[in-house]
Amino acid sequence: MIRVRFAPSPTGYLHIGSARTALFNWLYARHTGGKFILRIEDTDKVRSEQRFLEEIMADLKWLGLEWDEEPIYQSKRFEIYRKAAQDLVASGKGYREGEAYIFKVEKSRTIEIDDIIHGKIVFNTEDIKDQVMIKSDGSPAYNFCCVIDDAYLKITHIIRGDDHVSNTPKQVLFYEALGLQAPKFAHMPLIMGMDGAKLSKRHGGVSVEEYKREGFLPEALINYLLLLGWSPGDNREMIPIGEAVKAFDIDKMNSVQAKFDIQKLKWMNGEYIMSKQSAELLPLIKKQMADMAKAVPPDEILLKVIDLYKMRIKTLTEFVELTDHFFGDVYSIDEKGSEKHLRPPEAKAILRDFSSRLSALTEFSHKGIEDACRAMAEEKKIKAGQIIHPSRMAISGKTQGAGLFEMMEVLGKDKVLARMRKASE
């Protein structure tokens, strides 16, 4: 049975690159009917924190990357590592240096790795110094405890980033010294920024927790990460995770670096938002509003606003920012737009005239409002936009948004007239 693992360190939040590593391990396990294992690399007692561990596990669940067995914690296995190191020293394969245990690397050897993604990779032990097994403070070295744990967990395939390639020959030496069968290795090219530089915050390369907070959907983030290393073919970009599980093949993973494009991610997120029913978005947007310390309106009103805006937003945060004028009389104002569309005397005159016409409507529907606008434009021999732009600014404080007439209907007659009259004074 295929067994793969993801091994986060709880010294910080789950980075987008680590999330991609978890995804491809999970995907391979699901595709082959194997197991996806979680191992917590918490050997750094100073930097490891429970809050980071809880957030990492919550993020994995949010992404839908559930693990199959109880996680193991390296911090609880120090004696196992120490015993293995003592055995290697006793057999002559290592030595003590104070409180540290050191493994002797045999020189002038060639180590070949048949990497699933890159093919054959050759290393020479002349370039590898003797390896620490147990540090002088009693904690295990990364490469040593990794090997012991992967063997204990019966890991068959290690799928990880290219930044671990240099660790692989060191780990192979430990597998040999301990008499263990080495797993197969697949090293994924790292994610880079659009400028080809190492992915950083300025490229949008942040933690999964931040994407959650900014209003990205997990299925959109997963879909985008899928494309950073693999493609379903046929130039498809939108692929549900269930279809990806069926189509995925580790042999078809890309061997070139992927570039992270935050604009494409936002586009994809917008596509997923647009494809959902408003009722599906309702609980997500209510949580987003609550998280941003915004008053949450009744469902009936919120659903109407979602209907208007789900085609226009890229993130749930954008929804909250663009629709604040629906949920209170204190909202953001586009000052340049106000200067352009509300300050001129002729704009104020238009608002007074239009609000007077709207007040006479017996049915305040978007169709009735639009008919009144078109009739006024025709009567005054002006373009409809000369009425629409100041009216939009007056009722929303913004130059863009949903259709003006639909917005007015949802806001209601009293609120619309009050704002238009205030703006015209």
ChimeraX attribute file (.defattr): number of C-alpha atoms within 10 A of each C-alpha:
attribute: neighborCount
match mode: 1-to-1
recipient: residues
	/A:1	11
	/A:2	16
	/A:3	22
	/A:4	26
	/A:5	26
	/A:6	24
	/A:7	19
	/A:8	22
	/A:9	20
	/A:10	24
	/A:11	18
	/A:12	16
	/A:13	22
	/A:14	24
	/A:15	16
	/A:16	22
	/A:17	21
	/A:18	17
	/A:19	23
	/A:20	24
	/A:21	22
	/A:22	26
	/A:23	20
	/A:24	25
	/A:25	25
	/A:26	25
	/A:27	26
	/A:28	23
	/A:29	23
	/A:30	18
	/A:31	18
	/A:32	15
	/A:33	12
	/A:34	17
	/A:35	20
	/A:36	23
	/A:37	23
	/A:38	22
	/A:39	21
	/A:40	16
	/A:41	20
	/A:42	21
	/A:43	21
	/A:44	15
	/A:45	11
	/A:46	8
	/A:47	12
	/A:48	17
	/A:49	15
	/A:50	11
	/A:51	12
	/A:52	17
	/A:53	20
	/A:54	12
	/A:55	17
	/A:56	23
	/A:57	19
	/A:58	16
	/A:59	20
	/A:60	18
	/A:61	13
	/A:62	16
	/A:63	20
	/A:64	15
	/A:65	20
	/A:66	16
	/A:67	20
	/A:68	13
	/A:69	11
	/A:70	9
	/A:71	14
	/A:72	16
	/A:73	16
	/A:74	20
	/A:75	16
	/A:76	10
	/A:77	16
	/A:78	16
	/A:79	13
	/A:80	15
	/A:81	23
	/A:82	19
	/A:83	11
	/A:84	17
	/A:85	27
	/A:86	19
	/A:87	14
	/A:88	21
	/A:89	17
	/A:90	11
	/A:91	11
	/A:92	10
	/A:93	17
	/A:94	22
	/A:95	20
	/A:96	15
	/A:97	11
	/A:98	8
	/A:99	11
	/A:100	17
	/A:101	24
	/A:102	22
	/A:103	23
	/A:104	17
	/A:105	18
	/A:106	13
	/A:107	13
	/A:108	10
	/A:109	12
	/A:110	11
	/A:111	15
	/A:112	14
	/A:113	18
	/A:114	13
	/A:115	16
	/A:116	20
	/A:117	19
	/A:118	19
	/A:119	13
	/A:120	10
	/A:121	12
	/A:122	11
	/A:123	16
	/A:124	13
	/A:125	17
	/A:126	12
	/A:127	9
	/A:128	15
	/A:129	13
	/A:130	15
	/A:131	19
	/A:132	22
	/A:133	27
	/A:134	25
	/A:135	16
	/A:136	14
	/A:137	8
	/A:138	15
	/A:139	21
	/A:140	27
	/A:141	17
	/A:142	15
	/A:143	18
	/A:144	22
	/A:145	26
	/A:146	19
	/A:147	23
	/A:148	20
	/A:149	18
	/A:150	20
	/A:151	17
	/A:152	9
	/A:153	16
	/A:154	17
	/A:155	22
	/A:156	19
	/A:157	20
	/A:158	19
	/A:159	24
	/A:160	23
	/A:161	17
	/A:162	17
	/A:163	11
	/A:164	12
	/A:165	17
	/A:166	11
	/A:167	13
	/A:168	17
	/A:169	22
	/A:170	21
	/A:171	20
	/A:172	20
	/A:173	21
	/A:174	24
	/A:175	19
	/A:176	11
	/A:177	14
	/A:178	17
	/A:179	9
	/A:180	13
	/A:181	13
	/A:182	20
	/A:183	18
	/A:184	14
	/A:185	20
	/A:186	23
	/A:187	22
	/A:188	28
	/A:189	20
	/A:190	21
	/A:191	25
	/A:192	20
	/A:193	20
	/A:194	14
	/A:195	11
	/A:196	12
	/A:197	11
	/A:198	14
	/A:199	20
	/A:200	13
	/A:201	10
	/A:202	8
	/A:203	18
	/A:204	16
	/A:205	21
	/A:206	17
	/A:207	19
	/A:208	25
	/A:209	17
	/A:210	15
	/A:211	17
	/A:212	19
	/A:213	14
	/A:214	15
	/A:215	20
	/A:216	23
	/A:217	20
	/A:218	20
	/A:219	18
	/A:220	24
	/A:221	22
	/A:222	19
	/A:223	20
	/A:224	23
	/A:225	22
	/A:226	22
	/A:227	20
	/A:228	23
	/A:229	22
	/A:230	19
	/A:231	19
	/A:232	17
	/A:233	8
	/A:234	6
	/A:235	7
	/A:236	9
	/A:237	14
	/A:238	15
	/A:239	17
	/A:240	12
	/A:241	17
	/A:242	11
	/A:243	10
	/A:244	18
	/A:245	17
	/A:246	13
	/A:247	13
	/A:248	21
	/A:249	16
	/A:250	17
	/A:251	11
	/A:252	13
	/A:253	21
	/A:254	17
	/A:255	17
	/A:256	14
	/A:257	16
	/A:258	20
	/A:259	20
	/A:260	25
	/A:261	17
	/A:262	15
	/A:263	12
	/A:264	11
	/A:265	19
	/A:266	18
	/A:267	15
	/A:268	23
	/A:269	25
	/A:270	21
	/A:271	18
	/A:272	21
	/A:273	23
	/A:274	18
	/A:275	11
	/A:276	11
	/A:277	13
	/A:278	20
	/A:279	13
	/A:280	11
	/A:281	17
	/A:282	16
	/A:283	12
	/A:284	14
	/A:285	22
	/A:286	20
	/A:287	15
	/A:288	21
	/A:289	19
	/A:290	12
	/A:291	10
	/A:292	13
	/A:293	9
	/A:294	14
	/A:295	12
	/A:296	14
	/A:297	14
	/A:298	10
	/A:299	13
	/A:300	9
	/A:301	13
	/A:302	21
	/A:303	19
	/A:304	16
	/A:305	21
	/A:306	20
	/A:307	15
	/A:308	18
	/A:309	20
	/A:310	23
	/A:311	14
	/A:312	17
	/A:313	21
	/A:314	22
	/A:315	24
	/A:316	26
	/A:317	18
	/A:318	14
	/A:319	20
	/A:320	20
	/A:321	12
	/A:322	21
	/A:323	22
	/A:324	17
	/A:325	18
	/A:326	22
	/A:327	18
	/A:328	10
	/A:329	12
	/A:330	10
	/A:331	16
	/A:332	14
	/A:333	15
	/A:334	14
	/A:335	14
	/A:336	11
	/A:337	18
	/A:338	19
	/A:339	11
	/A:340	14
	/A:341	23
	/A:342	24
	/A:343	14
	/A:344	13
	/A:345	12
	/A:346	13
	/A:347	20
	/A:348	22
	/A:349	14
	/A:350	22
	/A:351	27
	/A:352	19
	/A:353	15
	/A:354	22
	/A:355	20
	/A:356	14
	/A:357	14
	/A:358	20
	/A:359	14
	/A:360	10
	/A:361	13
	/A:362	8
	/A:363	13
	/A:364	18
	/A:365	17
	/A:366	17
	/A:367	13
	/A:368	15
	/A:369	21
	/A:370	18
	/A:371	13
	/A:372	16
	/A:373	22
	/A:374	15
	/A:375	13
	/A:376	19
	/A:377	18
	/A:378	11
	/A:379	9
	/A:380	9
	/A:381	9
	/A:382	12
	/A:383	13
	/A:384	15
	/A:385	12
	/A:386	16
	/A:387	20
	/A:388	21
	/A:389	20
	/A:390	27
	/A:391	30
	/A:392	25
	/A:393	25
	/A:394	26
	/A:395	24
	/A:396	27
	/A:397	22
	/A:398	23
	/A:399	20
	/A:400	14
	/A:401	15
	/A:402	18
	/A:403	13
	/A:404	19
	/A:405	21
	/A:406	17
	/A:407	22
	/A:408	25
	/A:409	18
	/A:410	19
	/A:411	19
	/A:412	13
	/A:413	17
	/A:414	11
	/A:415	14
	/A:416	23
	/A:417	21
	/A:418	13
	/A:419	19
	/A:420	24
	/A:421	18
	/A:422	14
	/A:423	20
	/A:424	22
	/A:425	10
